[in-house]
Each structure stands twice: as C-alpha cells, then as structure tokens.
C-alpha cells in the first residue's frame, strides 16, 4: 500500500483526449526529480553488476538493457505525440 502511494506521487495519469478508455502516463515533478537523482546512481552500478559475469553474459545484459531503453524511449515519444 505504501508503494502505491509513493508511485502516485511520482506518476501522473490522465485520460487520453482521443480515447477515454486509455490513460496517459507521465512523470510528475517529484518523479522527474527522483529520476534525476537515480541516474547517477544507476550509472555507477554497471561495474558492480557485471563483476563475476562472463564476457558473453555482460554482452547479453548490455544488449537487453539497451533494448529496454529504446522501448521506453519509443513509448515516451508515442505518448508525447498528439493523436
């Protein structure tokens, strides 16, 4: 329950103007602040995460994370485009 309340502070949900059944999701100012704080922490993690992994595992993880990042960016761009 506490996690849901925290998420509500970080995320804004609105009804899509083009389809009332759909919801648009965006970061609130608090969410943007949290993300800005999290990026440097996340940037420092790769050496720790990759330690003890084979080169093949490191490459696979890097590819999967890059793909997930592209998917998130595509979703953000789609949400920002007017319908």
N, C-alpha and C positions, 0 to 999 in steps of 0.2 A: 504494500500500500504506500509506503514511504517513497519507494522508487517511482511509482506512478505520479505522485505529487511533484517530485523533483523533475521528472520528464515534462510535466505540464508547464513548469517554469521555463524550460529550455526550448520547447517546441510550440509553434503556433499552428493551429489547424483552422482552416476556413472552408466554407462551402465553395465549390467551383462555380463561377458565374455562368459557365457554359453547360454544366451538368450538375444539377443539385444533388445527385446521388454520390458524386465524387467529392473528395476532400483534398484540399491543397495543404501541403505541409512545408513549413519553413522554420528556420531557427529564429528564436526570439533574440532580443539584445543580450539577455542572460546566456542564451545558448551560444551566440557568437563569441561572447567573452570567454565562456568555458572552452570553446573550440580553440580560440587563440592561445589560451593557456596550455591546452593539451598538445598542440602541435610540437612545441619544442621538446616536450617530454617524450612524445612518440618518436621524434627524430633521433633521440638518444638511445632508443631501445634496440635498433637492429643489431648492433654488435652483441648485445646480451642475448637476444632471441636466437641469433644464428650460431652462437657458440655451441660447439659439440655436434653440429649438424654437418652432414656430408656436403660436398660441393653440389651434388645433384639435388639434395633437399633444399639447400639455400637457393638454388636457381628456381626450383619449383615454387617455393614460398614467395620469392620475388615476383615471379610471373603471376601468381594468383592474387597477390596484393595489388599489383599494377592493374590487373583486370578489374578487380573490385573498385579501385579508384576511378577507372574510366567509367564503369557502370554508374557510380554515384554521380560523377560529373555529368553524364548523359541525362540522368534523372533530374538533376538540378536545372539543366538547360531546358529540358522539356517542360518542367514546372514553371519556368520563368517566361516561356513563350505564350503569348496570347492565343487563344483558340478562336 
